[in-house]
Amino acid sequence: MSKSDDKDPSATAFRNINVDLYSDNNFKEDDPDGGTTGPTGSDENEILLLLSQGKQAEALISVLKSAPLDCKNHQVKENARNLIQKVLLSIKTNQMDDCIAQLDRHLMDVLMKYIYRGFEIPNEGSSGHLLVWHEKLYNVSGVGSIVRVFADSKRA
């Protein structure tokens, strides 16, 4: 056998993986019940109570910690997005820095996800307020937070 026979381009013996198994047509969801189990988000009454008591930072932390990022149920995700947007819009511009200072890196990334989600589905008057949130959060977390949000497969 010559050396040229070892490198024959038509030889297929080296192929050990059936790539057809990984096509989009064969993809199956991880959750067989359609996402009805798992995180369901924050209790809206509890969050609204915190907001009415002037505890905006606590409400923000609570709602971000219980964000249903792993949930596949669209309605649960939508309810969580609406609640987080209520919290973000209730916090005044001069309170934002104090709220952000109380967040760890993971919660900052979750907040950035919901800011971008708010840009996708804006309410009346929310875009300007979300831009301020984005600017203040970017000043603290840097471009790394934005990259992590866009690279993460778990959407808000």
N, C-alpha and C positions, 0 to 999 in steps of 0.2 A: 504494500500500500504506500503510495507516495504522499508527500507532505501536502500536495494540492488537494488530495482526496479528503483530508481532515477538515478542510475549510470549505467544503462544498456548500454554497448558499441554499441549495434545495434540501439539505439535510434537516429533518425536523425532530430528530431524536432528543435534542436539547430542550424541547418544549415540554415542561412538566405541568403547566397551569392551563386549565381550560378557561380562557378569557371570556367565553360566552356565558359562564356562570355569573359574571359581574356586570352584565348589561342592564340597562334601565328597565327592560321588560321583566326581569326576574327580581327586581327590588321588592322587598317586603318590609312593612312598617314594623318597628320594634314592639309596639303596643297593640296586641290583637283586638282589644276591646274598643279601639278608636279613641283612646285618650281620655276616657271618663274617670280613670283613677289618677292619682298623683296630686301634686300641689294644686290648690284651688284659689290661691291668692289670699289677700287680707280680708278681714271682716270689715266691711264698709262702715258699719255703725261705729265700731271702735275707732277707726281712722277719723271719721267725721267728729267724734267726740273729742279726740285729741286736738283737732284743728280748732274746734270751738273753745277749747281751754287755752288756746294760744301756744300749744306745744307742737309747732310746725316741724321742728327737727326730729322729734320723737315719731311723729306721724310719717315723715319721710323715711326714716330708718326702718320703721316697722313695715311699711308698704314695700320697700326695696328688698328687705330680708325675705318676705313671703311671696316674692314675684314668681309666678308659675312658668318659669323658663322651660322646664322639661315637659310641660303639659302639651298635649296635642289637641285638646278641645278648644276650638276657635272661640267659643262663647266665653269660656273662662279667661282666655288671654285678652279678649276684648274688654271684659269687665275690669280686669286688672289694669289695662292701659288707661281706661277712662278714669279709674280711681287715682292712679298715679298722676295723671294729667291734672285732676282736681287739686291734688296736693301741691304739685309744682306751681300751678296758677295761683294758689292761695298764699304762697310765700312771696313776700315783697323783695324787691331787688336788694335793699340794704340788709336783708336777713340771709341771703343766699350764701355768702361767704362763711357765716357761722355754721350753717347747715352742712356745707361741703366739708368743712374742717372736721366734722364728727364722723365722716364716712371713711371706711377703709378702702383699699384699692379695689377689692371685688365689688363693693357696693357702688363705687364710682363708675365702674364699668357697666353695672346694671343700670345705673342712672343714665349713662350715656346711651345705652340701648333704647331706653324709653324716650329720651330726647329725640333721637333719630326717628323712632316710631311716631312720635308726635309730629315731626316734620312731614311724614308720609300721610298722616290723616289729621290735618289741622282742624281745630275748632276756631270759631270766630275770635280773633284777637290773641290766639295762642302762639302764633309763629314768632312774633317779636319777643315775647316773654321767654320762649324756648331758646331763642338766639342768645339772650342774656345768660340763661343757664349754661348753654354750650360754651360761651366765652369764659365764664367764671370757672367752669369745670375743667376746660382745656388749660387754663392758666395754672391749675393745681396738678392735674394728672398728666398733662402733656399729650403728645401725639400717640404715645403708647396705648392709651385708653381707646383712642379712635381705631387704631390698628387691631387691637384685641376684639373690639366690637364687630368690625367688619370680617374678621377671620373666624369668629365663633359661629358655629352652626346652630346654636340655640337662639332663636329669635324671640324678641319681646312681643 
